[in-house]
Amino acid sequence: MATDKIAVSGFRHVFQTEAGPVQATGTIDLTIQPGEFVTLVGPSGCGKTTLLKAIAGFIQPSEGTILCDGKPIKGPGRDRGVVFQELAILPWRTVRRNIGHGLEIAGASKAERDKTVARLIDLMSLTGFEDRYPHELSGGMKQRVAVARTWAADPEIILMDEPFAAVDAMTRLTLQEELARLCAATGKTVFFITHSVEEAIFLADRVLVMTRRPGTIKAELAVPRRNAGGRDWDSFTADPEMRDIAEKVMHLVHAERV
Amino acid sequence: MRLLRELRILLPFIVLIALWWAIKVGAQVSDTMLVAPPAVWDAFVHLVTHGILAEYAASSLYLIGVAALISFGIGVPLGFAVGANRYAARALEPFLRFFQGISGIAWLPLAILWFGFTHTTTLVIVIYTLVVPIVFNTMVGVRAIPENYVLALQSLGAGRLRIVRDVYLPGALPSIVVGTRLGMGYGWRALIASEMLVRQGGLGDLIFGARTFNQIDRIMVGMIAIGCLYIVVDRLLVQPVESMTLARWGLLRQ
């Protein structure tokens, strides 16, 4: 039997604050299979970021276990890449050096680094911006660099925490299509958090819906893959089955409005 | 255009000199109170040709240079140590503010008792004056680095040393530059003050000594030299670092 890429069982987290303990999540169980794109959609404050941070190894769960390839998670590591909502690329590094940072840390040769960086610059439509600094780029471009940096380090699984939430609506559509293409091209396992129903379905192989705080997973829906190259918005919106799934998820999410 | 820009920088100085001259001549101020610009120029020529100004200025520049190096060596690591630890930073903030309030000059009586009328006294005063803003600003800079930068690097497999080198050092640099710049300003003033009391050379010694013989022209040459040298030090040391790094990274806070 193949091991799950990620197996969360009996996870529950409580934050200790000065005002006393705050329950961040309910009890959560989930698994993510290798090569799968799983999205988690839920109302704000439901604890989805807490769950992602625990998988990333930034926080230790109050209860339950999280396994990555069958081994318990002890802290952050290069096997689990993270793309944040707020920009986390370094302003003092050029696009090229930001994207190659993971490989630099891993001690890869310059030739190998250049090759990987060139490929990702091409995949993420960043050609011509290799030697620019982040402050010279638009918000959408900066987020492309963040995505490319995570992919370049070649982690086992990529955790994305509302990465496109701060980007304007038009750019977001492009970034989503690019991400879909990138995943199709690289076959990475991805765990993606969002509060946008359309985004969750568009990107996913499987959508998980969370309840409001303290969040638990109330439903999961499979989203069939249509073509090998990744989805695009034109065919997605024209697909009646996708519309059905969207409607179902919308109902589930609306019941959790706060 | 370039000439025009330079003229714009010099304009306030020209106005000031004109005003000074006008007051001197117009109000017939006696030479024991104020001398005219040409007299100051003559004194300047005299001090330069006899190598006196160079000697006193060299002493001041040497001391500020040594003090700056030592302060940087102490202040930056200390600022990092404090800034990296949230509890230490909270505990030490009032402490550092307290010492920010006690100027270097206020330490002079004690320092003179401990080290006598020596260069050591001046060095201690200037280092103290420089270290506090450097520690404080380095600490603030380290604490202002977004946590995500660190988390992202940990997820790329970076260890502690790598995070210090790739995140904390460049991230705190703008603040370190601000701290050093402030420190150099304070330190230069403390240096002159200390030299006036210690009387072992330096521009402070020059102007205080000139007072004994009512050499107003010398006092003013010394004061002008103090101002000019500060601009030179700032231009030569701090501004190149700023344009090399911060401006290029888009981090310069205007």
Interface residues (C-beta under 8 A of the other chain):
Chain A: A56 G57 F58 G75 P76 G77 R78 R80 G81 V82 F84 E86 L87 A88 I89 L90 P91 W92 H101 G102 I105 A106 Y133 P134 H135 E136 A146 R149 T150 A153 P155
Chain B: P146 N148 Y149 L151 A152 L153 Q154 S155 L156 G157 A158 R162 D166 V167 P170 G171 L173 T245 R248 W249 G250 L251
